[in-house]
Amino acid sequence: MYKKVDSKLDLAKIEEEILKFWDENKIFEKSLDQTKDCEPYTFYDGPPFATGTPHYGHIVASTMKDVVPRYWTMKGRYVERKWGWDCHGLPIENIAEKELGIKEKKQIEEIGVAKFNQACRSKVLEYVSEWEKVIHRLGRWADMKKSYKTMDLSYMESVWWVFKELWDKGLIYEGYRSMHICPRCETTLSQSEVTEGYKTIKDLSVIVKFRLIDEPDTSILAWTTTPWTLIGNVALAVGEDIDYIKINLKSSRRSGRDSDISESSEQNSKLILAKDRLSVIKEPYEIIDSMKGKELIGKAYQPLFNYYSDSDIENKENGWKVYDADFVTTEEGTGVIHIAPAFGEDDMNLGKENHLPFIQHVNMSGVIKSEAGEFAGMHVKPAEDVQKTDVEIIKYLANSNLLFDKEQFEHSYPHCWRCDTPLLNYATSSWFVAVTKIKSELLKQAENINWSPKHIKKGRFGNWLEGAKDWSISRQRYWASVIPIWKCTKCGEIRVIGSIAELEQLSGQKITDLHKDKMDQITFKCSGCQAEMKRIPDVLDTWFDSGSMPYAQLHYPFENKEKFEKVFPAEFIAEGTDQTRAWFYYLHTIATAIFDKQAYKNVVVFGIVLAEDGKKMSKRLKNYPDPMEMFNKYGADVVRFYLLTSPVVAADDLNFTESDVDKLYRGMFRMLWSSYSFFVLYANIDKWRPDTNQTLSNPLDKWIVSELQVLIREVNKNMNDYNLIKSSRLFMPFIDNLSNWYIRRSRRRFWKSESDQDKNSAYHTMYEVLITLSKLMAPFTPFISEEIFKNLTNEESVHLLDYPVADENKINSDLIEDMARAKNIVEIGLAKRSEANIKVRQPLALLEYGGEKLDQEIEEIIADEVNIKKVLCRENEDGNWIQLDINITPELMQEGLAREIIRSIQSLRKEAGFEVTDRITVRYQTNTKELSQAMESSLDLIKKEVLAEQIVNQKQASDKEADIKLSGQQIWLGLSRLQNVKEN
């Protein structure tokens, strides 16, 4: 009736066959077709870059994005699964730069933006075929043939629409402020991008002497961790209520600590610093005066450098003086801060408040400008030696007798998330989304989102929302969606374009591409002065592309308007923890700003998959197994389930360990396969067929069915709550119960049952459990579930069925509790046997247990498991009390020997390759009285257990003898299959 099942599991081979079956029979397409009129279920698939092959982070994401849609499809929802590709931004540009041999941004302008963008376009989909192969082998169902791409014309037009909507709502503005820039890429970065690239580096900090003009022998000490910014210094900041002191050094000192810095300071120099920071003074001193910070305000000092103080710059009269600032503290440094408005947000704000000179001595490329004397042409933070320019600045200060101290320190510093260049805090112009205007609404809408794990809602995500700043969306790059702003070259009028049709009407040109190299050529007349309007040169932050995905993938609102509005917001999204400050955040920001809704209802967040040694996975180091190798060795189901039950699904990190994958394969998966193959073997022997009218009477059947219904209930509950790890982990204990308790306790019922009704009940129970389990596990382990279901039912696919719903009427909580007690009694009883060094095959007379009495059928299970003749309950004893009678009578000894003989014969049957249905003849020979008596007294039992038609006492052993030692005694056994003799 059923296809014969090899007891040895080869899951990889099975999966290849299932994949072929799915493809040839279009099972994925059928699952969509049969639900097309059902309620839609939307999930957003964060698009990956195809700039390399998929790694385990992608495997985790794709597994989760397969499990949830499969589940909801089986729950009767219509779940489209459209794949997408991320195409724009620095990842692609960096690849193109390497291929074109580009070292600096200006080289892109030299070869032309059109040529550069074409190079980018050619690299976008380089690894698509590899992705398709891996995702297909993983068993993930997704439409990769009709994928959307962020570089598609339709996608980019919807991005323009999003921008125009934000503009019309007054949420887009141009501002000039201090931001982080990448000097290599020569572009600004957003708040979230900066957080992605922090690294620990060694830098130099300095304490510098700023000489007061009205007190030439006195200097104010200020501390900085960025010596290169000192050329741009225009002020010092103190706290007006902070206590400061003036000290006099009692001895001469050398400036700095390196041998190459040898200038001496003046004798008895007077220094001013915060009282609470006297610890920075390492030499003898005397305090000669004290003052509040407000007494220092307005004091002028000599500029450290004269490159700009001697030039004609705006607000020069306000420069190089002491000002009050509320951000000054005494927690570090000297309690005095050097102010360079071009290189820090606090500095810039203080500069605006007090109309300070603005000195930006560094280009956006990180190179010092020509007017800065001997420092001109130096890079302030060269990637190959981040301290190089700071060292030159320090040498200058030392030689000018302006250096008080310096030291090396280690700290976390932001680097470009793509090219690893150290970032600079740099004042420049940018276009912003006014996130702070809608922050209260962002927080309000965030309350409607369900997070898994729960703590991220108020923690990582909530904290990020609370501290959200306006979003810098303009980039000074090339391969990206452009900012659709045209500006009049004469009167400055601005026109924001929200569609291709609008631009075609204004320009009179046919628009087929919205990239920078094309858009920079499109001009039209200003509606006011009739002068030419040209597009501003900046492009959009790539996260603006990603945050617009819900609309752009459907080309909304130009197409699919009704469809989009029906399915927005999404039911589900899933990505890594880093996306709480990126994709999750930008989706939420744009949706709230435009629709006053959250973009998604449920989020599952996963952690990082690391190498086994805890280090980042590296192709160069080859410190992790290739995913395809794992699929082909263990099966994709095993890898999927390993990840789903690991901490990575709960947003923690995972050290990927192949031995754990192997353990899962040999453990749970083999247990499930063995249970399935056991059923098929005996069902085929008995030619058993399902009987839906079967009534369960055996407590084991009732118990496993109860456990199954609890499993169904709990899996549904946790999947509805998007708790994937808890859902997945429910299967392991159930399969262990099925294999190591139900089947082991029921094994003889399948072939030696005293009652046909009991045997049918066992078959029926096992059949229903396996069928239901295959449905339950289908979203999690789609291959093995399909294999089991198809063979047992002969139906087309488990993935075309409804997901099981618990029948509460079949849950017997008391029976579950009693069986748990029984298992505990068995565990303790076996432990006591082990302590007494008595084998389990040796029967014992009595086991007593405390607490409430169990049903007789349960007690019989305990007796059989612990091999006890009688089980008694002592209700006056505590429930944990268990007593074992370990006295062995001669009769018990004989029965124990008989059971040892049975075990030996069964082992010989297996070694001889006999089928389970083969009837045999047993021949034995022994010279010991005990073994002879054991054989003679237990002939009927032995015959029944080993399927022997006859047992013959053979006086002389054959040449092919099998000597077996039982309790220190020897017995020879020989087996023959009836009508086909085969000796062992």
PEPEPE-V837749 format. One record per residue. N is the residue number from 1. D_FIRST is the distance of its C-alpha to the first C-alpha in whole Angstrom. Layout:
BEGIN
N_D_FIRST / N_D_FIRST
END
This chain:
BEGIN
1_0 / 2_4 / 3_7 / 4_9 / 5_12 / 6_15 / 7_17 / 8_20 / 9_21 / 10_22 / 11_22 / 12_25 / 13_23 / 14_20 / 15_23 / 16_24 / 17_21 / 18_20 / 19_24 / 20_24 / 21_21 / 22_23 / 23_26 / 24_25 / 25_23 / 26_26 / 27_24 / 28_28 / 29_29 / 30_27 / 31_27 / 32_31 / 33_31 / 34_29 / 35_32 / 36_35 / 37_36 / 38_36 / 39_38 / 40_39 / 41_39 / 42_41 / 43_41 / 44_44 / 45_43 / 46_46 / 47_46 / 48_46 / 49_49 / 50_47 / 51_50 / 52_47 / 53_44 / 54_42 / 55_43 / 56_41 / 57_43 / 58_41 / 59_38 / 60_38 / 61_40 / 62_37 / 63_34 / 64_36 / 65_36 / 66_33 / 67_32 / 68_34 / 69_33 / 70_30 / 71_30 / 72_32 / 73_30 / 74_28 / 75_30 / 76_31 / 77_34 / 78_35 / 79_35 / 80_37 / 81_37 / 82_40 / 83_41 / 84_44 / 85_47 / 86_50 / 87_53 / 88_56 / 89_58 / 90_60 / 91_56 / 92_56 / 93_60 / 94_60 / 95_58 / 96_60 / 97_63 / 98_62 / 99_61 / 100_65 / 101_67 / 102_68 / 103_69 / 104_71 / 105_71 / 106_74 / 107_72 / 108_70 / 109_73 / 110_74 / 111_71 / 112_71 / 113_68 / 114_66 / 115_66 / 116_65 / 117_62 / 118_61 / 119_60 / 120_58 / 121_56 / 122_55 / 123_54 / 124_52 / 125_49 / 126_49 / 127_46 / 128_43 / 129_41 / 130_40 / 131_40 / 132_37 / 133_35 / 134_35 / 135_35 / 136_32 / 137_30 / 138_31 / 139_28 / 140_31 / 141_31 / 142_35 / 143_36 / 144_38 / 145_39 / 146_41 / 147_43 / 148_46 / 149_49 / 150_52 / 151_54 / 152_53 / 153_56 / 154_54 / 155_54 / 156_57 / 157_59 / 158_57 / 159_58 / 160_62 / 161_61 / 162_60 / 163_63 / 164_65 / 165_64 / 166_65 / 167_68 / 168_69 / 169_68 / 170_71 / 171_69 / 172_69 / 173_73 / 174_74 / 175_76 / 176_77 / 177_76 / 178_76 / 179_72 / 180_70 / 181_70 / 182_68 / 183_71 / 184_69 / 185_67 / 186_71 / 187_69 / 188_68 / 189_65 / 190_64 / 191_64 / 192_60 / 193_61 / 194_63 / 195_61 / 196_58 / 197_61 / 198_63 / 199_63 / 200_66 / 201_69 / 202_72 / 203_75 / 204_79 / 205_81 / 206_84 / 207_87 / 208_90 / 209_94 / 210_95 / 211_98 / 212_100 / 213_103 / 214_105 / 215_105 / 216_105 / 217_104 / 218_101 / 219_98 / 220_95 / 221_92 / 222_88 / 223_85 / 224_82 / 225_79 / 226_79 / 227_83 / 228_82 / 229_82 / 230_86 / 231_88 / 232_86 / 233_88 / 234_90 / 235_90 / 236_90 / 237_88 / 238_89 / 239_88 / 240_92 / 241_91 / 242_90 / 243_93 / 244_94 / 245_96 / 246_99 / 247_99 / 248_101 / 249_100 / 250_102 / 251_102 / 252_101 / 253_97 / 254_95 / 255_93 / 256_90 / 257_88 / 258_88 / 259_90 / 260_91 / 261_92 / 262_95 / 263_97 / 264_99 / 265_99 / 266_103 / 267_104 / 268_104 / 269_102 / 270_101 / 271_97 / 272_96 / 273_92 / 274_90 / 275_92 / 276_88 / 277_87 / 278_90 / 279_88 / 280_87 / 281_91 / 282_91 / 283_95 / 284_98 / 285_99 / 286_101 / 287_100 / 288_103 / 289_102 / 290_99 / 291_98 / 292_96 / 293_94 / 294_96 / 295_99 / 296_97 / 297_96 / 298_98 / 299_99 / 300_99 / 301_98 / 302_98 / 303_95 / 304_94 / 305_94 / 306_96 / 307_94 / 308_93 / 309_96 / 310_99 / 311_97 / 312_98 / 313_94 / 314_94 / 315_95 / 316_96 / 317_99 / 318_96 / 319_94 / 320_95 / 321_95 / 322_94 / 323_92 / 324_90 / 325_86 / 326_84 / 327_81 / 328_83 / 329_82 / 330_84 / 331_80 / 332_81 / 333_83 / 334_87 / 335_86 / 336_88 / 337_85 / 338_86 / 339_86 / 340_84 / 341_83 / 342_81 / 343_79 / 344_78 / 345_77 / 346_79 / 347_82 / 348_82 / 349_82 / 350_85 / 351_86 / 352_86 / 353_87 / 354_90 / 355_91 / 356_90 / 357_91 / 358_87 / 359_87 / 360_84 / 361_85 / 362_81 / 363_79 / 364_76 / 365_75 / 366_76 / 367_79 / 368_83 / 369_85 / 370_88 / 371_91 / 372_90 / 373_92 / 374_91 / 375_87 / 376_87 / 377_84 / 378_82 / 379_78 / 380_78 / 381_75 / 382_74 / 383_70 / 384_71 / 385_74 / 386_74 / 387_77 / 388_79 / 389_81 / 390_82 / 391_83 / 392_86 / 393_86 / 394_87 / 395_89 / 396_91 / 397_92 / 398_93 / 399_95 / 400_97 / 401_97 / 402_94 / 403_92 / 404_92 / 405_88 / 406_85 / 407_82 / 408_78 / 409_75 / 410_72 / 411_70 / 412_67 / 413_68 / 414_66 / 415_65 / 416_63 / 417_60 / 418_59 / 419_62 / 420_63 / 421_67 / 422_69 / 423_69 / 424_73 / 425_74 / 426_76 / 427_77 / 428_76 / 429_76 / 430_72 / 431_70 / 432_69 / 433_67 / 434_68 / 435_66 / 436_68 / 437_69 / 438_66 / 439_65 / 440_65 / 441_63 / 442_60 / 443_60 / 444_60 / 445_57 / 446_55 / 447_55 / 448_52 / 449_50 / 450_47 / 451_47 / 452_44 / 453_46 / 454_48 / 455_51 / 456_52 / 457_53 / 458_56 / 459_56 / 460_56 / 461_55 / 462_58 / 463_60 / 464_60 / 465_61 / 466_64 / 467_65 / 468_64 / 469_67 / 470_68 / 471_65 / 472_67 / 473_65 / 474_67 / 475_67 / 476_69 / 477_66 / 478_65 / 479_61 / 480_60 / 481_61 / 482_64 / 483_66 / 484_67 / 485_71 / 486_74 / 487_77 / 488_81 / 489_83 / 490_86 / 491_85 / 492_82 / 493_80 / 494_77 / 495_74 / 496_70 / 497_68 / 498_65 / 499_63 / 500_63 / 501_65 / 502_68 / 503_69 / 504_69 / 505_71 / 506_73 / 507_73 / 508_73 / 509_70 / 510_67 / 511_65 / 512_61 / 513_61 / 514_62 / 515_63 / 516_66 / 517_67 / 518_67 / 519_68 / 520_71 / 521_72 / 522_72 / 523_75 / 524_77 / 525_80 / 526_81 / 527_81 / 528_84 / 529_87 / 530_85 / 531_84 / 532_81 / 533_78 / 534_76 / 535_73 / 536_73 / 537_72 / 538_69 / 539_66 / 540_63 / 541_62 / 542_58 / 543_57 / 544_58 / 545_56 / 546_53 / 547_54 / 548_54 / 549_51 / 550_50 / 551_52 / 552_52 / 553_49 / 554_49 / 555_52 / 556_53 / 557_56 / 558_56 / 559_53 / 560_50 / 561_52 / 562_50 / 563_47 / 564_49 / 565_51 / 566_47 / 567_45 / 568_48 / 569_48 / 570_45 / 571_43 / 572_42 / 573_43 / 574_43 / 575_45 / 576_47 / 577_50 / 578_52 / 579_51 / 580_53 / 581_56 / 582_55 / 583_52 / 584_52 / 585_55 / 586_56 / 587_53 / 588_55 / 589_58 / 590_58 / 591_56 / 592_58 / 593_61 / 594_60 / 595_58 / 596_59 / 597_55 / 598_53 / 599_51 / 600_48 / 601_47 / 602_45 / 603_45 / 604_43 / 605_45 / 606_44 / 607_46 / 608_47 / 609_44 / 610_47 / 611_46 / 612_46 / 613_49 / 614_50 / 615_52 / 616_51 / 617_48 / 618_50 / 619_49 / 620_52 / 621_52 / 622_48 / 623_47 / 624_44 / 625_41 / 626_40 / 627_37 / 628_35 / 629_35 / 630_34 / 631_31 / 632_30 / 633_31 / 634_29 / 635_27 / 636_29 / 637_27 / 638_29 / 639_32 / 640_31 / 641_31 / 642_33 / 643_36 / 644_35 / 645_35 / 646_39 / 647_42 / 648_42 / 649_41 / 650_43 / 651_46 / 652_47 / 653_47 / 654_44 / 655_45 / 656_42 / 657_41 / 658_38 / 659_38 / 660_36 / 661_34 / 662_33 / 663_33 / 664_31 / 665_28 / 666_28 / 667_28 / 668_26 / 669_24 / 670_23 / 671_23 / 672_20 / 673_18 / 674_18 / 675_17 / 676_14 / 677_13 / 678_14 / 679_12 / 680_9 / 681_10 / 682_11 / 683_8 / 684_6 / 685_9 / 686_10 / 687_7 / 688_8 / 689_8 / 690_11 / 691_14 / 692_17 / 693_20 / 694_19 / 695_23 / 696_23 / 697_26 / 698_26 / 699_28 / 700_26 / 701_23 / 702_26 / 703_28 / 704_25 / 705_24 / 706_28 / 707_28 / 708_25 / 709_28 / 710_31 / 711_29 / 712_28 / 713_32 / 714_33 / 715_31 / 716_32 / 717_36 / 718_37 / 719_35 / 720_37 / 721_40 / 722_39 / 723_39 / 724_36 / 725_37 / 726_37 / 727_33 / 728_32 / 729_33 / 730_31 / 731_28 / 732_29 / 733_30 / 734_27 / 735_25 / 736_27 / 737_27 / 738_23 / 739_23 / 740_26 / 741_27 / 742_24 / 743_21 / 744_24 / 745_25 / 746_22 / 747_20 / 748_21 / 749_20 / 750_16 / 751_17 / 752_21 / 753_21 / 754_24 / 755_22 / 756_19 / 757_20 / 758_21 / 759_17 / 760_16 / 761_18 / 762_18 / 763_14 / 764_15 / 765_18 / 766_16 / 767_13 / 768_16 / 769_18 / 770_16 / 771_16 / 772_19 / 773_20 / 774_19 / 775_21 / 776_24 / 777_24 / 778_23 / 779_27 / 780_28 / 781_25 / 782_24 / 783_22 / 784_20 / 785_19 / 786_18 / 787_15 / 788_14 / 789_14 / 790_12 / 791_9 / 792_9 / 793_10 / 794_10 / 795_14 / 796_16 / 797_18 / 798_19 / 799_22 / 800_23 / 801_22 / 802_25 / 803_26 / 804_25 / 805_28 / 806_29 / 807_29 / 808_32 / 809_32 / 810_29 / 811_31 / 812_33 / 813_35 / 814_37 / 815_34 / 816_33 / 817_37 / 818_37 / 819_33 / 820_36 / 821_38 / 822_36 / 823_35 / 824_39 / 825_40 / 826_37 / 827_38 / 828_42 / 829_41 / 830_40 / 831_42 / 832_45 / 833_43 / 834_43 / 835_47 / 836_48 / 837_46 / 838_44 / 839_40 / 840_37 / 841_36 / 842_40 / 843_39 / 844_42 / 845_44 / 846_44 / 847_44 / 848_46 / 849_45 / 850_47 / 851_47 / 852_45 / 853_43 / 854_40 / 855_37 / 856_37 / 857_33 / 858_34 / 859_36 / 860_34 / 861_32 / 862_35 / 863_36 / 864_33 / 865_33 / 866_36 / 867_36 / 868_39 / 869_40 / 870_41 / 871_41 / 872_44 / 873_45 / 874_49 / 875_50 / 876_53 / 877_52 / 878_51 / 879_47 / 880_47 / 881_49 / 882_46 / 883_48 / 884_46 / 885_48 / 886_48 / 887_49 / 888_47 / 889_48 / 890_48 / 891_45 / 892_43 / 893_44 / 894_42 / 895_39 / 896_39 / 897_39 / 898_37 / 899_34 / 900_36 / 901_35 / 902_31 / 903_31 / 904_32 / 905_30 / 906_27 / 907_29 / 908_29 / 909_26 / 910_25 / 911_27 / 912_27 / 913_23 / 914_22 / 915_18 / 916_18 / 917_17 / 918_20 / 919_23 / 920_26 / 921_30 / 922_32 / 923_36 / 924_38 / 925_42 / 926_44 / 927_48 / 928_48 / 929_48 / 930_46 / 931_43 / 932_44 / 933_44 / 934_41 / 935_39 / 936_40 / 937_40 / 938_37 / 939_35 / 940_33 / 941_32 / 942_31 / 943_29 / 944_27 / 945_26 / 946_26 / 947_24 / 948_27 / 949_28 / 950_32 / 951_34 / 952_37 / 953_40 / 954_41 / 955_45 / 956_45 / 957_43 / 958_41 / 959_42 / 960_39 / 961_39 / 962_38 / 963_41 / 964_39 / 965_42 / 966_41 / 967_44 / 968_47 / 969_46 / 970_44 / 971_41 / 972_40 / 973_36 / 974_34 / 975_31 / 976_29 / 977_26 / 978_26 / 979_27 / 980_27 / 981_29 / 982_29 / 983_32 / 984_33
END
